[in-house]
Amino acid sequence: MSIIVSNSNNKNLFAVFGLLFGALCWGVMWYPYRIMNDAGVSGVVSSFYTYAITVVLGGVLFAKYWRGILMQPKSIIWLSLVAGYTNLAYVLAVIDGEVMRVMLLFYLSPIWTLLLAHFWLKEKTHVTGYLAIAVSLIGAFVMLYDPKQGGLPLPKNTAEWLALSSGVGFSLTNVITRKSQHLTLAAKSFAVWLGVLVVSALYLPLSSSNLVLPTFFTVTHWLVMLAIALMLMAATLLVQYGVTRIAATRASILFLFELVVAAIASYYLAHEVMRWNEWLGGGLIMAAAVFAASNHQD
């Protein structure tokens, strides 16, 4: 009996580790992308190549699943495209925007998740859900309002609009995933990676960036992109492992560790400092996310 309990505890500990490791990866993922951007490789191009590497590595890792690739439901296409936009928009936002403002705008996603779950999944929204939405909106108002600029408290640049839309995309991805619980870990992970690759390729002609040839990259460039690809794979797989074994409530709160990592990393690596209203607004957004998760019925 003690052996069974021990094994169960070990699995739970590894699930918690998986979620925290994923949060750690996404909390610092912006930095290697900025390194590539400073080297003259735009976020769209670096996303294309890093996810191309990830797809190749994932194809080898999941080689035994290739036989069933044509038997996947159509919902996986929507999951792939929405997740593809979400990840690309997030990368572009953290390259050009202030890291913590981007992160906090992204973490307004509980609002969109509650709304989508209510109107699409027909889940009943309780009073606590409406309260979480209200607190999140107040937090966003406090963070974005700038009396010097006047007008509405809206995102002030393209990066912040991308961050906001990425949060919406993340919520939509979660809802699609919830409706597609029959999909395997391998199918969902590969769909996300392939989705970013496809969306990046589609966006390239519309952007001001040109797709550079592989010969443009130095050994250092390839090592940085390989490091990103490995982080992406590890984060995706470990987070998926974690969320299947940890209650959604606890998982949502654990993943807020990403904000702590991002705050420390942006301070020391990018010398970014948040103003008082950003701390206050961000605190309200985080409190709303924790409150929404704590009152969610798993």
C-alpha positions as protocol buffer text, in pm:
chain_id: "A"
residue {
  index: 1
  type: MET
  ca { x: 0 y: 0 z: 0 }
}
residue {
  index: 2
  type: SER
  ca { x: 278 y: 242 z: 87 }
}
residue {
  index: 3
  type: ILE
  ca { x: 442 y: 175 z: -250 }
}
residue {
  index: 4
  type: ILE
  ca { x: 122 y: 273 z: -433 }
}
residue {
  index: 5
  type: VAL
  ca { x: 92 y: 595 z: -235 }
}
residue {
  index: 6
  type: SER
  ca { x: 457 y: 671 z: -299 }
}
residue {
  index: 7
  type: ASN
  ca { x: 417 y: 621 z: -674 }
}
residue {
  index: 8
  type: SER
  ca { x: 106 y: 841 z: -674 }
}
residue {
  index: 9
  type: ASN
  ca { x: 287 y: 1114 z: -483 }
}
residue {
  index: 10
  type: ASN
  ca { x: 582 y: 1096 z: -724 }
}
residue {
  index: 11
  type: LYS
  ca { x: 347 y: 1136 z: -1021 }
}
residue {
  index: 12
  type: ASN
  ca { x: 181 y: 1438 z: -860 }
}
residue {
  index: 13
  type: LEU
  ca { x: 517 y: 1594 z: -781 }
}
residue {
  index: 14
  type: PHE
  ca { x: 631 y: 1544 z: -1141 }
}
residue {
  index: 15
  type: ALA
  ca { x: 303 y: 1693 z: -1265 }
}
residue {
  index: 16
  type: VAL
  ca { x: 362 y: 2002 z: -1049 }
}
residue {
  index: 17
  type: PHE
  ca { x: 721 y: 2017 z: -1177 }
}
residue {
  index: 18
  type: GLY
  ca { x: 589 y: 1998 z: -1533 }
}
residue {
  index: 19
  type: LEU
  ca { x: 360 y: 2297 z: -1484 }
}
residue {
  index: 20
  type: LEU
  ca { x: 626 y: 2504 z: -1309 }
}
residue {
  index: 21
  type: PHE
  ca { x: 886 y: 2414 z: -1573 }
}
residue {
  index: 22
  type: GLY
  ca { x: 644 y: 2518 z: -1848 }
}
residue {
  index: 23
  type: ALA
  ca { x: 581 y: 2848 z: -1669 }
}
residue {
  index: 24
  type: LEU
  ca { x: 957 y: 2898 z: -1633 }
}
residue {
  index: 25
  type: CYS
  ca { x: 1011 y: 2836 z: -2005 }
}
residue {
  index: 26
  type: TRP
  ca { x: 740 y: 3078 z: -2116 }
}
residue {
  index: 27
  type: GLY
  ca { x: 857 y: 3333 z: -1862 }
}
residue {
  index: 28
  type: VAL
  ca { x: 1202 y: 3356 z: -2026 }
}
residue {
  index: 29
  type: MET
  ca { x: 1114 y: 3251 z: -2384 }
}
residue {
  index: 30
  type: TRP
  ca { x: 1103 y: 3613 z: -2494 }
}
residue {
  index: 31
  type: TYR
  ca { x: 1477 y: 3665 z: -2434 }
}
residue {
  index: 32
  type: PRO
  ca { x: 1624 y: 3429 z: -2699 }
}
residue {
  index: 33
  type: TYR
  ca { x: 1366 y: 3563 z: -2945 }
}
residue {
  index: 34
  type: ARG
  ca { x: 1493 y: 3916 z: -2872 }
}
residue {
  index: 35
  type: ILE
  ca { x: 1849 y: 3792 z: -2927 }
}
residue {
  index: 36
  type: MET
  ca { x: 1744 y: 3673 z: -3273 }
}
residue {
  index: 37
  type: ASN
  ca { x: 1561 y: 4001 z: -3340 }
}
residue {
  index: 38
  type: ASP
  ca { x: 1870 y: 4203 z: -3242 }
}
residue {
  index: 39
  type: ALA
  ca { x: 2069 y: 3989 z: -3486 }
}
residue {
  index: 40
  type: GLY
  ca { x: 1841 y: 4099 z: -3769 }
}
residue {
  index: 41
  type: VAL
  ca { x: 1597 y: 3806 z: -3769 }
}
residue {
  index: 42
  type: SER
  ca { x: 1238 y: 3918 z: -3715 }
}
residue {
  index: 43
  type: GLY
  ca { x: 997 y: 3743 z: -3481 }
}
residue {
  index: 44
  type: VAL
  ca { x: 801 y: 3597 z: -3773 }
}
residue {
  index: 45
  type: VAL
  ca { x: 1110 y: 3449 z: -3936 }
}
residue {
  index: 46
  type: SER
  ca { x: 1259 y: 3317 z: -3611 }
}
residue {
  index: 47
  type: SER
  ca { x: 918 y: 3167 z: -3521 }
}
residue {
  index: 48
  type: PHE
  ca { x: 903 y: 2997 z: -3861 }
}
residue {
  index: 49
  type: TYR
  ca { x: 1245 y: 2840 z: -3818 }
}
residue {
  index: 50
  type: THR
  ca { x: 1215 y: 2749 z: -3449 }
}
residue {
  index: 51
  type: TYR
  ca { x: 880 y: 2580 z: -3504 }
}
residue {
  index: 52
  type: ALA
  ca { x: 1012 y: 2411 z: -3819 }
}
residue {
  index: 53
  type: ILE
  ca { x: 1285 y: 2259 z: -3600 }
}
residue {
  index: 54
  type: THR
  ca { x: 1022 y: 2167 z: -3340 }
}
residue {
  index: 55
  type: VAL
  ca { x: 800 y: 1999 z: -3603 }
}
residue {
  index: 56
  type: VAL
  ca { x: 1095 y: 1795 z: -3734 }
}
residue {
  index: 57
  type: LEU
  ca { x: 1196 y: 1686 z: -3383 }
}
residue {
  index: 58
  type: GLY
  ca { x: 833 y: 1619 z: -3294 }
}
residue {
  index: 59
  type: GLY
  ca { x: 787 y: 1417 z: -3612 }
}
residue {
  index: 60
  type: VAL
  ca { x: 1074 y: 1192 z: -3506 }
}
residue {
  index: 61
  type: LEU
  ca { x: 950 y: 1171 z: -3146 }
}
residue {
  index: 62
  type: PHE
  ca { x: 596 y: 1081 z: -3251 }
}
residue {
  index: 63
  type: ALA
  ca { x: 696 y: 872 z: -3554 }
}
residue {
  index: 64
  type: LYS
  ca { x: 483 y: 575 z: -3444 }
}
residue {
  index: 65
  type: TYR
  ca { x: 166 y: 789 z: -3461 }
}
residue {
  index: 66
  type: TRP
  ca { x: 202 y: 889 z: -3827 }
}
residue {
  index: 67
  type: ARG
  ca { x: -24 y: 606 z: -3948 }
}
residue {
  index: 68
  type: GLY
  ca { x: -327 y: 764 z: -3785 }
}
residue {
  index: 69
  type: ILE
  ca { x: -261 y: 1120 z: -3903 }
}
residue {
  index: 70
  type: LEU
  ca { x: -543 y: 1113 z: -4163 }
}
residue {
  index: 71
  type: MET
  ca { x: -791 y: 979 z: -3908 }
}
residue {
  index: 72
  type: GLN
  ca { x: -783 y: 1289 z: -3689 }
}
residue {
  index: 73
  type: PRO
  ca { x: -1111 y: 1487 z: -3649 }
}
residue {
  index: 74
  type: LYS
  ca { x: -1155 y: 1821 z: -3826 }
}
residue {
  index: 75
  type: SER
  ca { x: -1148 y: 2003 z: -3493 }
}
residue {
  index: 76
  type: ILE
  ca { x: -772 y: 1952 z: -3484 }
}
residue {
  index: 77
  type: ILE
  ca { x: -739 y: 2191 z: -3781 }
}
residue {
  index: 78
  type: TRP
  ca { x: -908 y: 2471 z: -3587 }
}
residue {
  index: 79
  type: LEU
  ca { x: -702 y: 2390 z: -3279 }
}
residue {
  index: 80
  type: SER
  ca { x: -386 y: 2407 z: -3487 }
}
residue {
  index: 81
  type: LEU
  ca { x: -466 y: 2740 z: -3654 }
}
residue {
  index: 82
  type: VAL
  ca { x: -593 y: 2916 z: -3341 }
}
residue {
  index: 83
  type: ALA
  ca { x: -300 y: 2791 z: -3132 }
}
residue {
  index: 84
  type: GLY
  ca { x: -69 y: 2891 z: -3417 }
}
residue {
  index: 85
  type: TYR
  ca { x: -194 y: 3249 z: -3412 }
}
residue {
  index: 86
  type: THR
  ca { x: -184 y: 3258 z: -3031 }
}
residue {
  index: 87
  type: ASN
  ca { x: 180 y: 3157 z: -3011 }
}
residue {
  index: 88
  type: LEU
  ca { x: 296 y: 3377 z: -3299 }
}
residue {
  index: 89
  type: ALA
  ca { x: 114 y: 3683 z: -3165 }
}
residue {
  index: 90
  type: TYR
  ca { x: 265 y: 3622 z: -2821 }
}
residue {
  index: 91
  type: VAL
  ca { x: 619 y: 3601 z: -2963 }
}
residue {
  index: 92
  type: LEU
  ca { x: 577 y: 3920 z: -3168 }
}
residue {
  index: 93
  type: ALA
  ca { x: 434 y: 4098 z: -2864 }
}
residue {
  index: 94
  type: VAL
  ca { x: 715 y: 4010 z: -2622 }
}
residue {
  index: 95
  type: ILE
  ca { x: 982 y: 4105 z: -2877 }
}
residue {
  index: 96
  type: ASP
  ca { x: 857 y: 4460 z: -2929 }
}
residue {
  index: 97
  type: GLY
  ca { x: 659 y: 4533 z: -2613 }
}
residue {
  index: 98
  type: GLU
  ca { x: 735 y: 4572 z: -2243 }
}
residue {
  index: 99
  type: VAL
  ca { x: 747 y: 4214 z: -2117 }
}
residue {
  index: 100
  type: MET
  ca { x: 532 y: 4250 z: -1804 }
}
residue {
  index: 101
  type: ARG
  ca { x: 264 y: 4464 z: -1973 }
}
residue {
  index: 102
  type: VAL
  ca { x: 245 y: 4204 z: -2249 }
}
residue {
  index: 103
  type: MET
  ca { x: 223 y: 3921 z: -1996 }
}
residue {
  index: 104
  type: LEU
  ca { x: -48 y: 4090 z: -1792 }
}
residue {
  index: 105
  type: LEU
  ca { x: -257 y: 4173 z: -2099 }
}
residue {
  index: 106
  type: PHE
  ca { x: -220 y: 3809 z: -2202 }
}
residue {
  index: 107
  type: TYR
  ca { x: -337 y: 3702 z: -1856 }
}
residue {
  index: 108
  type: LEU
  ca { x: -671 y: 3872 z: -1909 }
}
residue {
  index: 109
  type: SER
  ca { x: -748 y: 3539 z: -2078 }
}
residue {
  index: 110
  type: PRO
  ca { x: -969 y: 3414 z: -1787 }
}
residue {
  index: 111
  type: ILE
  ca { x: -1223 y: 3680 z: -1895 }
}
residue {
  index: 112
  type: TRP
  ca { x: -1241 y: 3544 z: -2247 }
}
residue {
  index: 113
  type: THR
  ca { x: -1244 y: 3182 z: -2123 }
}
residue {
  index: 114
  type: LEU
  ca { x: -1543 y: 3251 z: -1899 }
}
residue {
  index: 115
  type: LEU
  ca { x: -1730 y: 3428 z: -2180 }
}
residue {
  index: 116
  type: LEU
  ca { x: -1653 y: 3161 z: -2439 }
}
residue {
  index: 117
  type: ALA
  ca { x: -1744 y: 2882 z: -2198 }
}
residue {
  index: 118
  type: HIS
  ca { x: -2073 y: 3059 z: -2124 }
}
residue {
  index: 119
  type: PHE
  ca { x: -2180 y: 3130 z: -2482 }
}
residue {
  index: 120
  type: TRP
  ca { x: -2016 y: 2841 z: -2669 }
}
residue {
  index: 121
  type: LEU
  ca { x: -2000 y: 2554 z: -2423 }
}
residue {
  index: 122
  type: LYS
  ca { x: -2324 y: 2667 z: -2257 }
}
residue {
  index: 123
  type: GLU
  ca { x: -2161 y: 2650 z: -1914 }
}
residue {
  index: 124
  type: LYS
  ca { x: -2342 y: 2848 z: -1647 }
}
residue {
  index: 125
  type: THR
  ca { x: -2150 y: 3152 z: -1525 }
}
residue {
  index: 126
  type: HIS
  ca { x: -2183 y: 3201 z: -1150 }
}
residue {
  index: 127
  type: VAL
  ca { x: -2163 y: 3525 z: -956 }
}
residue {
  index: 128
  type: THR
  ca { x: -1797 y: 3451 z: -879 }
}
residue {
  index: 129
  type: GLY
  ca { x: -1726 y: 3438 z: -1252 }
}
residue {
  index: 130
  type: TYR
  ca { x: -1880 y: 3780 z: -1311 }
}
residue {
  index: 131
  type: LEU
  ca { x: -1683 y: 3914 z: -1014 }
}
residue {
  index: 132
  type: ALA
  ca { x: -1357 y: 3779 z: -1162 }
}
residue {
  index: 133
  type: ILE
  ca { x: -1439 y: 3948 z: -1494 }
}
residue {
  index: 134
  type: ALA
  ca { x: -1511 y: 4279 z: -1318 }
}
residue {
  index: 135
  type: VAL
  ca { x: -1186 y: 4268 z: -1117 }
}
residue {
  index: 136
  type: SER
  ca { x: -985 y: 4182 z: -1432 }
}
residue {
  index: 137
  type: LEU
  ca { x: -1136 y: 4475 z: -1621 }
}
residue {
  index: 138
  type: ILE
  ca { x: -1066 y: 4712 z: -1332 }
}
residue {
  index: 139
  type: GLY
  ca { x: -706 y: 4585 z: -1327 }
}
residue {
  index: 140
  type: ALA
  ca { x: -673 y: 4643 z: -1702 }
}
residue {
  index: 141
  type: PHE
  ca { x: -820 y: 4994 z: -1663 }
}
residue {
  index: 142
  type: VAL
  ca { x: -573 y: 5084 z: -1386 }
}
residue {
  index: 143
  type: MET
  ca { x: -277 y: 4941 z: -1578 }
}
residue {
  index: 144
  type: LEU
  ca { x: -359 y: 5096 z: -1916 }
}
residue {
  index: 145
  type: TYR
  ca { x: -495 y: 5434 z: -1811 }
}
residue {
  index: 146
  type: ASP
  ca { x: -252 y: 5716 z: -1877 }
}
residue {
  index: 147
  type: PRO
  ca { x: -383 y: 6065 z: -1792 }
}
residue {
  index: 148
  type: LYS
  ca { x: -109 y: 6221 z: -2007 }
}
residue {
  index: 149
  type: GLN
  ca { x: -244 y: 6053 z: -2320 }
}
residue {
  index: 150
  type: GLY
  ca { x: -613 y: 6094 z: -2236 }
}
residue {
  index: 151
  type: GLY
  ca { x: -882 y: 5894 z: -2408 }
}
residue {
  index: 152
  type: LEU
  ca { x: -981 y: 5536 z: -2332 }
}
residue {
  index: 153
  type: PRO
  ca { x: -749 y: 5300 z: -2138 }
}
residue {
  index: 154
  type: LEU
  ca { x: -658 y: 5086 z: -2438 }
}
residue {
  index: 155
  type: PRO
  ca { x: -335 y: 4910 z: -2545 }
}
residue {
  index: 156
  type: LYS
  ca { x: -95 y: 5180 z: -2656 }
}
residue {
  index: 157
  type: ASN
  ca { x: 88 y: 5002 z: -2938 }
}
residue {
  index: 158
  type: THR
  ca { x: 79 y: 4705 z: -3176 }
}
residue {
  index: 159
  type: ALA
  ca { x: 266 y: 4479 z: -2933 }
}
residue {
  index: 160
  type: GLU
  ca { x: 3 y: 4530 z: -2663 }
}
residue {
  index: 161
  type: TRP
  ca { x: -284 y: 4468 z: -2905 }
}
residue {
  index: 162
  type: LEU
  ca { x: -110 y: 4147 z: -3010 }
}
residue {
  index: 163
  type: ALA
  ca { x: -76 y: 4048 z: -2644 }
}
residue {
  index: 164
  type: LEU
  ca { x: -447 y: 4109 z: -2586 }
}
residue {
  index: 165
  type: SER
  ca { x: -547 y: 3911 z: -2895 }
}
residue {
  index: 166
  type: SER
  ca { x: -306 y: 3634 z: -2799 }
}
residue {
  index: 167
  type: GLY
  ca { x: -488 y: 3601 z: -2466 }
}
residue {
  index: 168
  type: VAL
  ca { x: -818 y: 3572 z: -2656 }
}
residue {
  index: 169
  type: GLY
  ca { x: -659 y: 3308 z: -2879 }
}
residue {
  index: 170
  type: PHE
  ca { x: -529 y: 3120 z: -2575 }
}
residue {
  index: 171
  type: SER
  ca { x: -879 y: 3111 z: -2427 }
}
residue {
  index: 172
  type: LEU
  ca { x: -1025 y: 2994 z: -2757 }
}
residue {
  index: 173
  type: THR
  ca { x: -757 y: 2724 z: -2776 }
}
residue {
  index: 174
  type: ASN
  ca { x: -853 y: 2604 z: -2429 }
}
residue {
  index: 175
  type: VAL
  ca { x: -1221 y: 2588 z: -2522 }
}
residue {
  index: 176
  type: ILE
  ca { x: -1149 y: 2397 z: -2844 }
}
residue {
  index: 177
  type: THR
  ca { x: -926 y: 2159 z: -2647 }
}
residue {
  index: 178
  type: ARG
  ca { x: -1204 y: 2108 z: -2393 }
}
residue {
  index: 179
  type: LYS
  ca { x: -1442 y: 2017 z: -2677 }
}
residue {
  index: 180
  type: SER
  ca { x: -1181 y: 1781 z: -2823 }
}
residue {
  index: 181
  type: GLN
  ca { x: -1085 y: 1573 z: -2521 }
}
residue {
  index: 182
  type: HIS
  ca { x: -1057 y: 1265 z: -2742 }
}
residue {
  index: 183
  type: LEU
  ca { x: -736 y: 1402 z: -2896 }
}
residue {
  index: 184
  type: THR
  ca { x: -414 y: 1244 z: -2769 }
}
residue {
  index: 185
  type: LEU
  ca { x: -121 y: 1431 z: -2614 }
}
residue {
  index: 186
  type: ALA
  ca { x: 84 y: 1364 z: -2927 }
}
residue {
  index: 187
  type: ALA
  ca { x: -190 y: 1493 z: -3159 }
}
residue {
  index: 188
  type: LYS
  ca { x: -252 y: 1813 z: -2961 }
}
residue {
  index: 189
  type: SER
  ca { x: 117 y: 1894 z: -2917 }
}
residue {
  index: 190
  type: PHE
  ca { x: 205 y: 1835 z: -3282 }
}
residue {
  index: 191
  type: ALA
  ca { x: -103 y: 2030 z: -3396 }
}
residue {
  index: 192
  type: VAL
  ca { x: 12 y: 2335 z: -3197 }
}
residue {
  index: 193
  type: TRP
  ca { x: 367 y: 2321 z: -3333 }
}
residue {
  index: 194
  type: LEU
  ca { x: 251 y: 2272 z: -3693 }
}
residue {
  index: 195
  type: GLY
  ca { x: -6 y: 2548 z: -3650 }
}
residue {
  index: 196
  type: VAL
  ca { x: 256 y: 2808 z: -3559 }
}
residue {
  index: 197
  type: LEU
  ca { x: 470 y: 2699 z: -3854 }
}
residue {
  index: 198
  type: VAL
  ca { x: 175 y: 2735 z: -4095 }
}
residue {
  index: 199
  type: VAL
  ca { x: 51 y: 3068 z: -3954 }
}
residue {
  index: 200
  type: SER
  ca { x: 407 y: 3208 z: -3964 }
}
residue {
  index: 201
  type: ALA
  ca { x: 441 y: 3104 z: -4329 }
}
residue {
  index: 202
  type: LEU
  ca { x: 104 y: 3262 z: -4414 }
}
residue {
  index: 203
  type: TYR
  ca { x: 186 y: 3585 z: -4231 }
}
residue {
  index: 204
  type: LEU
  ca { x: 532 y: 3631 z: -4385 }
}
residue {
  index: 205
  type: PRO
  ca { x: 408 y: 3777 z: -4721 }
}
residue {
  index: 206
  type: LEU
  ca { x: 189 y: 4024 z: -4527 }
}
residue {
  index: 207
  type: SER
  ca { x: 467 y: 4143 z: -4302 }
}
residue {
  index: 208
  type: SER
  ca { x: 768 y: 4362 z: -4378 }
}
residue {
  index: 209
  type: SER
  ca { x: 999 y: 4068 z: -4306 }
}
residue {
  index: 210
  type: ASN
  ca { x: 1168 y: 3856 z: -4566 }
}
residue {
  index: 211
  type: LEU
  ca { x: 1229 y: 3486 z: -4518 }
}
residue {
  index: 212
  type: VAL
  ca { x: 1606 y: 3456 z: -4497 }
}
residue {
  index: 213
  type: LEU
  ca { x: 1778 y: 3145 z: -4627 }
}
residue {
  index: 214
  type: PRO
  ca { x: 1923 y: 2892 z: -4380 }
}
residue {
  index: 215
  type: THR
  ca { x: 2271 y: 2990 z: -4498 }
}
residue {
  index: 216
  type: PHE
  ca { x: 2221 y: 3333 z: -4339 }
}
residue {
  index: 217
  type: PHE
  ca { x: 2237 y: 3188 z: -3989 }
}
residue {
  index: 218
  type: THR
  ca { x: 2558 y: 3141 z: -3796 }
}
residue {
  index: 219
  type: VAL
  ca { x: 2624 y: 2847 z: -3567 }
}
residue {
  index: 220
  type: THR
  ca { x: 2520 y: 3068 z: -3275 }
}
residue {
  index: 221
  type: HIS
  ca { x: 2187 y: 3147 z: -3445 }
}
residue {
  index: 222
  type: TRP
  ca { x: 2117 y: 2777 z: -3497 }
}
residue {
  index: 223
  type: LEU
  ca { x: 2206 y: 2698 z: -3136 }
}
residue {
  index: 224
  type: VAL
  ca { x: 1973 y: 2970 z: -3007 }
}
residue {
  index: 225
  type: MET
  ca { x: 1687 y: 2846 z: -3227 }
}
residue {
  index: 226
  type: LEU
  ca { x: 1754 y: 2485 z: -3127 }
}
residue {
  index: 227
  type: ALA
  ca { x: 1743 y: 2590 z: -2761 }
}
residue {
  index: 228
  type: ILE
  ca { x: 1407 y: 2761 z: -2821 }
}
residue {
  index: 229
  type: ALA
  ca { x: 1274 y: 2452 z: -3003 }
}
residue {
  index: 230
  type: LEU
  ca { x: 1378 y: 2221 z: -2719 }
}
residue {
  index: 231
  type: MET
  ca { x: 1221 y: 2456 z: -2463 }
}
residue {
  index: 232
  type: LEU
  ca { x: 900 y: 2463 z: -2666 }
}
residue {
  index: 233
  type: MET
  ca { x: 884 y: 2085 z: -2687 }
}
residue {
  index: 234
  type: ALA
  ca { x: 964 y: 2030 z: -2320 }
}
residue {
  index: 235
  type: ALA
  ca { x: 721 y: 2299 z: -2205 }
}
residue {
  index: 236
  type: THR
  ca { x: 437 y: 2169 z: -2424 }
}
residue {
  index: 237
  type: LEU
  ca { x: 478 y: 1804 z: -2325 }
}
residue {
  index: 238
  type: LEU
  ca { x: 535 y: 1867 z: -1954 }
}
residue {
  index: 239
  type: VAL
  ca { x: 245 y: 2112 z: -1926 }
}
residue {
  index: 240
  type: GLN
  ca { x: 15 y: 1868 z: -2106 }
}
residue {
  index: 241
  type: TYR
  ca { x: 130 y: 1597 z: -1864 }
}
residue {
  index: 242
  type: GLY
  ca { x: 69 y: 1828 z: -1570 }
}
residue {
  index: 243
  type: VAL
  ca { x: -280 y: 1942 z: -1665 }
}
residue {
  index: 244
  type: THR
  ca { x: -397 y: 1583 z: -1711 }
}
residue {
  index: 245
  type: ARG
  ca { x: -296 y: 1494 z: -1354 }
}
residue {
  index: 246
  type: ILE
  ca { x: -348 y: 1816 z: -1160 }
}
residue {
  index: 247
  type: ALA
  ca { x: -691 y: 1969 z: -1100 }
}
residue {
  index: 248
  type: ALA
  ca { x: -761 y: 2264 z: -1329 }
}
residue {
  index: 249
  type: THR
  ca { x: -792 y: 2495 z: -1028 }
}
residue {
  index: 250
  type: ARG
  ca { x: -446 y: 2415 z: -897 }
}
residue {
  index: 251
  type: ALA
  ca { x: -290 y: 2406 z: -1244 }
}
residue {
  index: 252
  type: SER
  ca { x: -417 y: 2756 z: -1329 }
}
residue {
  index: 253
  type: ILE
  ca { x: -271 y: 2901 z: -1011 }
}
residue {
  index: 254
  type: LEU
  ca { x: 62 y: 2721 z: -1052 }
}
residue {
  index: 255
  type: PHE
  ca { x: 100 y: 2855 z: -1404 }
}
residue {
  index: 256
  type: LEU
  ca { x: 88 y: 3213 z: -1271 }
}
residue {
  index: 257
  type: PHE
  ca { x: 450 y: 3139 z: -1172 }
}
residue {
  index: 258
  type: GLU
  ca { x: 524 y: 3255 z: -1528 }
}
residue {
  index: 259
  type: LEU
  ca { x: 453 y: 3614 z: -1422 }
}
residue {
  index: 260
  type: VAL
  ca { x: 702 y: 3592 z: -1136 }
}
residue {
  index: 261
  type: VAL
  ca { x: 969 y: 3454 z: -1369 }
}
residue {
  index: 262
  type: ALA
  ca { x: 894 y: 3718 z: -1633 }
}
residue {
  index: 263
  type: ALA
  ca { x: 910 y: 4002 z: -1379 }
}
residue {
  index: 264
  type: ILE
  ca { x: 1253 y: 3893 z: -1253 }
}
residue {
  index: 265
  type: ALA
  ca { x: 1386 y: 3817 z: -1603 }
}
residue {
  index: 266
  type: SER
  ca { x: 1263 y: 4145 z: -1756 }
}
residue {
  index: 267
  type: TYR
  ca { x: 1420 y: 4343 z: -1471 }
}
residue {
  index: 268
  type: TYR
  ca { x: 1763 y: 4181 z: -1492 }
}
residue {
  index: 269
  type: LEU
  ca { x: 1782 y: 4102 z: -1866 }
}
residue {
  index: 270
  type: ALA
  ca { x: 1596 y: 4395 z: -2021 }
}
residue {
  index: 271
  type: HIS
  ca { x: 1618 y: 4650 z: -1734 }
}
residue {
  index: 272
  type: GLU
  ca { x: 1243 y: 4706 z: -1752 }
}
residue {
  index: 273
  type: VAL
  ca { x: 1075 y: 4859 z: -1446 }
}
residue {
  index: 274
  type: MET
  ca { x: 699 y: 4869 z: -1390 }
}
residue {
  index: 275
  type: ARG
  ca { x: 521 y: 5184 z: -1274 }
}
residue {
  index: 276
  type: TRP
  ca { x: 295 y: 5187 z: -967 }
}
residue {
  index: 277
  type: ASN
  ca { x: -28 y: 5170 z: -1170 }
}
residue {
  index: 278
  type: GLU
  ca { x: 108 y: 4869 z: -1362 }
}
residue {
  index: 279
  type: TRP
  ca { x: 186 y: 4690 z: -1033 }
}
residue {
  index: 280
  type: LEU
  ca { x: -161 y: 4770 z: -898 }
}
residue {
  index: 281
  type: GLY
  ca { x: -344 y: 4679 z: -1218 }
}
residue {
  index: 282
  type: GLY
  ca { x: -134 y: 4367 z: -1264 }
}
residue {
  index: 283
  type: GLY
  ca { x: -203 y: 4264 z: -906 }
}
residue {
  index: 284
  type: LEU
  ca { x: -578 y: 4292 z: -966 }
}
residue {
  index: 285
  type: ILE
  ca { x: -551 y: 4085 z: -1286 }
}
residue {
  index: 286
  type: MET
  ca { x: -353 y: 3815 z: -1104 }
}
residue {
  index: 287
  type: ALA
  ca { x: -599 y: 3819 z: -812 }
}
residue {
  index: 288
  type: ALA
  ca { x: -888 y: 3779 z: -1056 }
}
residue {
  index: 289
  type: ALA
  ca { x: -713 y: 3486 z: -1227 }
}
residue {
  index: 290
  type: VAL
  ca { x: -652 y: 3312 z: -893 }
}
residue {
  index: 291
  type: PHE
  ca { x: -1010 y: 3385 z: -781 }
}
residue {
  index: 292
  type: ALA
  ca { x: -1156 y: 3251 z: -1107 }
}
residue {
  index: 293
  type: ALA
  ca { x: -946 y: 2935 z: -1082 }
}
residue {
  index: 294
  type: SER
  ca { x: -1024 y: 2879 z: -712 }
}
residue {
  index: 295
  type: ASN
  ca { x: -1398 y: 2903 z: -776 }
}
residue {
  index: 296
  type: HIS
  ca { x: -1398 y: 2691 z: -1091 }
}
residue {
  index: 297
  type: GLN
  ca { x: -1576 y: 2359 z: -1077 }
}
residue {
  index: 298
  type: ASP
  ca { x: -1320 y: 2096 z: -1183 }
}
